[in-house]
Amino acid sequence: SDTHELTLILSVASLLALFILKALRPKWPAPLIVMTIATLLSGYLDFSSRGIAIIGSLGQGLPHISMPHFDPNLLRELIVPSLNLAVISIVSFMMTVQSFASKNGYEVDIDKELYALGYINIVAGLSQGFAVSAATSRTAVNDDNGGKTQMVSVVAALMIALVLLFLTQALSFIPLGTLGAVLIYAAWSMFSFKAIFSMRVQNRSAYILTLFTLIAVLFVGLIDGIGFAIILGLLQFLRTVFKPTDQLLGVDNQGIIHSIDAENNIKPIDGLIMYRFNSILTYFNATYFKKRVTQLISNAPITPHWLVVDAATCFTYNDASVFSMLKELIPTLREKGVTLILAGRNKELSLWLTKNDMSHYTEEIILVPDLYFAVQMIQKDEIQSKIKRQKTAIKSAQDI
């Protein structure tokens, strides 16, 4: 009910002109052309007097940089909003960098990009500038106009300086409706319904997160919407870490280790449970790991003698809570007559066991280089045990 009809007409006309120019003359700088025409019309027809919002006065000349007086007591009030702004800036920055890298087929070094972002924000803070992130709309306009190198930023900086010195009065006539149309046009070049709906099959969690982000931004605003989306993303990550997927492993006829699946013919090795936990072991999921291991042993048709864990995938760093969980797990395995074998990272695990006062568990925790070594060692041990049992049986028969 509050829609201003002239502003709506101008905005729609600007957006249509942008798409028509893009279709008919793809090499022309459509945003620059439409913005220039709208600014000239605004000054000639006096849009402001007709109720159409314009940018208005921007001052004139280069900004005067000075160090203002700052009350240190404000730091406490600024910490939380500063952290929020930092997180959202980094997320926006990462999305922009990765989306344009994917679109144009090049690689980026995220560490270097984040260093640059940090340095730029230090300079912005010392010069009374805005907090800086990747300007998605400006990047999209540059990309749409064919800008491919860092020279784009150099030229843009020079043009901004010229505008500040000589064109601020002309710039004040830019209609906000046309500026909004240019931003919509720039964002549209990055938007793909096909990519969104393809996620529904490829990755349902990503699909839900994408829709949630879109709806949240539309209904509660950009900053809060992205904030809510970050929280949902973290919750999805924590859910994956808390209860990750896992697999039982077996060997095929050629002796190659595979996951045991209902659709394949991979069989487990008698007397052995070979287990892969598809997440880093940490205090979040150590209890779940212990629960899954004991369930697998209890549900096995025949109680196994060996539990082989693919340590390369889950033991990635020294977590005290994880090794505390192992101390609780060992007595349970001992009662069931099961020996624990950790396959992979034996050098690191040996050091971590020593640091966590578990070096005396040498008979109950066996460290081996990899899964194949563990299988060969167990099979060799089982053969030797079988030979020993046969010799005992023969000797008993001879005595009789």
N, C-alpha and C positions, 0 to 999 in steps of 0.2 A: 504493500500500500504506500510505502514511502519512495517508490521508484521514481526517479526524475526522468521524464520521457525523452528530453533532448540528450541527456547523458547516455541513456540506454541506446538511442539511435546512433549516436556518435561511436559508442563502444562497439556495437554490432557491425557498423559500417567499417570501422578500422580493422576489426578482426577478419571480416570478409575480404577486404582489400589485401591484407597480408597473405591470406591463403590463395587468392586469385593470382597475385604477383608471383607467389612461389610456384604455382602450377604453370603459368604462362612464361615467366622469365626467371627460372631457378637460379641463375647466376647473378641476378640483380640483388642489391642489399635492401630487401623489402622493408625491414623495420625502420631503417634510416629514411627511406622514401616516404613511408606513411607518417612517420613522426614529423618530418619536415613539413609535409602538406598540412597536417593537423595543426601544427604550431603557427604556420602562416595564416590559416583560416581563423585560428583563435585570436590572433592579434588584429586581423582585419575586421572580423565580425564581433569582436569583444565578447567572447564566450562567457567571461566572468559575470558580465551584467545580465546574461541570460540564464544564470543559475548553474552553469557548467563549471565544475571545480577545475582550477588550474594549479600548477605548482606554486606560483607566487614568487615573491622576492627571495633571492638566494644570497643577497649581499653582493659585494664586488671585490675583485682582487684576490690575491693569495691569502690564505688564513694566517693570522698572527699566532705563532706558537709560543706559549709561555708555561711555566710550571706554576699551577695554581696552588693556593693554600689547601692543605689536606688535613683533616682531623683524623688522627690515628684511631680514635674511638669508633669510627665508622667501619673499620676493618671487620669487626665482629658481625655487623649487619650485612656486609658485602660477601662474606664467605659462601653462604648457601646459594644466593643468586649467581655468584661467579662460577661456582661448580656446575650449576645447571646450565649456564650459558656455555661453559667449556665442553660439557658432554654433548650438548645439542650441536654445537659448532663442529666438533670432531665427527659426529655421526653424519651431519649434512655434508661435510668435507669428504668423508670416505665414500659416501654414496655418489657424489658428483665425480670424484676421481675415477672410481671403478666403472661407473656407467659410461663415461666418455672413452675410457680405455677399451672397454668391451665394444663400444659402437665403432671405434676407429681402428681397432686391431693393433694396439700397442701395449707394452708393459710399463708399469710404473713401480718405482721404489717407494713403498709407503713410508719407510723410515725417513727418507729424504724429504718427502712431502710434509711429514709431521714436523721435522726440524724447521722447514721453511715457514710453516704455519706458526710455530712458536716464536721465531725471530720476528715475523711480521707483527704479531700481536704485542711483542715487547715495544717495537717502534711505535705502533699505534697508541699504546698506553702512554708512552713518554711524549707523544705529540698531540694528545687530546683527540685521538681519532676513535672511530667506532671499533668494537671488537670485530676481528676479521675472520671470515671462514671462506670456503669456496663459494663464490657467487654463482649459484646454479643457473639463474636466468641469464646473467651476463656471459657466462661460459657458453650457454646454449646459443645465444645470439652470435657470439664470435664463431662458434663452430658452424652455425648455419650460413654465415657469410664467408666461410672458407678459411678462417684463421687456423693455422696448424702449428705454428712455432711460437717461441717466447717473444718474438718480435711484436706479436699482437699486443702484449702488455706494455711494451716500450712505446708503441704508437699511441695506445690508449692513454698512457700517462701524459704524453706530450699534448694530445688533444684536450685532455681534461684541464691542463695548465692553460692552454689557449682559451678555452671556454671560460675559465675563471677570470681571466684577464680582460676578455673582450666581449663575451657573449652571454653573460649572466642575465642581462635584461631580456634578451630574446628567449632564453631558456625558461624564463618565468611564465611564458605563455603556453607551455606544453600542457594539454588537457590530461588530467589524471585518468580519464576514461580510455584514451588512446594508449597511455603508458601501461595501464592494466591489460589492454588487448595485446600489447607487445609481449608482456610477461606470460600471458596465456599461450600465445603463439610459440614462444620459446620453450615453455614447458611441454607443449603438445608434441614437439619434435622428439622428446625423450620418452613419451608415454606409449605403451604398447599393450592393448587388451589381449593380444595373442600371447605375449610373454606372461601376463598375469594368469590367464586361464591355463596355460601349459603347466604352471606350478601345481595346479590342482591334482595332476597325475604324478608329476615328478617329485614334489615335496609338499605334502599337505600342510605341514607346520608353517613353511614359508608362505604358502598361499593364504592361510588364516592371518598371519602376521601382516601381509601386504594389505588385505582387505581391512583389517583393524586399523592400520595406519591411515589409510585413505579416509575411512569414516571418522576416525578421531580428529584428524586435521580439519575436515569439513565442519564438524559439529562443535569442537571446543577450541579451535584455533591452531595455528602452526606450532607454537612453542609447546603448549600443553599437549597437543596431539602427538608430537614426536616424543615428548617425555613419556606419555603413556605407552607408546609403541616400544620404547626402549625397555620399560619395565616388563612388558609382555615378552619381549625377546629374551630378557634375562631369566624370566620364569620358565620359558621353554627350554633354555639352556640348562637351568638347574634341574628341571624334570629329567632331561636326558642324562645328566651326571648322576642324579640320585638313583635312577633305575635304568641303567643302560641295557642294551641288548647283549646277549651272550650266546655262545655256541659250544656244542660238544664236537670234538674232532675225531676223525678216524682215518683209516688209510684205504686206498683202492688196491686193485690187483698188482699194480706196479710199485706199491709201497709209497705213493705220494699222499701227503696229508691233505685232507679236505674237511670242510664242515659237513656234519651229518645232517641230512635233510630228507624229508619224506619223499622227495622227488628223485633222489639219487640212490645209488646202491652202496654208499659208503658205510662200512661196518665198524663198530668200535672194536678195540683190541681187548681180548679177554683179560680180566684182572686189572684193567687200567681205565681211568677216566681222564681224558685229555680235554682241558677246558680253556676257553678264551673269553675274557671279560673285556667288552668293547668300550672301555673308557679308562681314563687315568684314575688310578686308585687314590682317593683322598678321604679326608674325614667325613665328607658328604655321603660317600657310598661304601665305606669299609664294612659297615654292619650288613648292608645288603649283599655284598660279596660273600661274607661269611655265611649268611642265611642261604644263599644260592648253592654254595659248595656243599653244605651239610644236607640240603634237600636232595641234591643230585646223588650223593653217596647213599642216603637213606632209601631213595627210590630205585636204586640200581637193582636189577634182578638178582645179581650175585655181588656180595660186598667186595669191592675192589681192594687190591693190595697197594695200588699206587694212584696218586692224584697228581697229574702233570698240569701245571698252569703256565700258559704262554705269558711269561713275565715281560717280554719285550713290549707288549701292547699296554700293560696296565701299571707296571712298576717303573715310573718315569722320574721320580724324585724321592728324596728322603722325607717321608711324612711320618712323624712320630705316632699318630693315631693309627696308621696302617700297620705298623709293626707291633703296636699294642694289640691290634686285632689278631695278628698272627700268633702272638703269645696265648691268646684265648682259644684260637683254633687248634693249635697243636695238641692239647690234651684231649680234645674231642676226636681228632684223627687217631691219636694213640689208642683210645678206647676201642675204636673200630678196626684197629690193625692196619691203618692206612698210612703210607709214607708220602710226604709232600715233596714234589720235585718242582723247582722253579726253573723254567727253561728260557734262557736269554738274559742278558745283562748280568752275567755271573760275577764280573769284576766289581761293578757298582754295588750289586746286592751283597757281596761279601763285605764290602766296606760299610754299607748301611746296617747290616746285621751286627757288625762289631760296634758301631756307634750307638746302637739301640740295645746293647747288652744282650745280644742273642747269639753270640759266637759259639756258645756251648750247645746249641741245637744242631750240631753237625750230623747227628744220626737221624734226625727227624725232619730236617730241611736239607735237601740235596740240591746243589746248584750245578746246572749243566749249560753248555753253550747255546743249544737250540733244541727244538722239539724232536728232530730226527735223531740227535744224539741220545735224547732221553728214551725214545722208542727202542733204539738198538741196545742200549744198556739194559733196559728192562727185559727185552726178549732174550738177551744173552744170559741174564740172571735167571730167568724162568727156565731156560734150557739146562743150565747147570743144576738147578734145583731138581728138575725132572730126572736128570742122569743120577743125581745123588739118591733120589727116592728109588729109582730102579735098582741101583747097586745094593741098597739096603734090603729091598725085597728079595733079590737073588741070594744075598748072603743068608737071609732068614730061611729061605727055602733049602739052601744047602745044609744049614744047621739042623733043620728038621730031618 
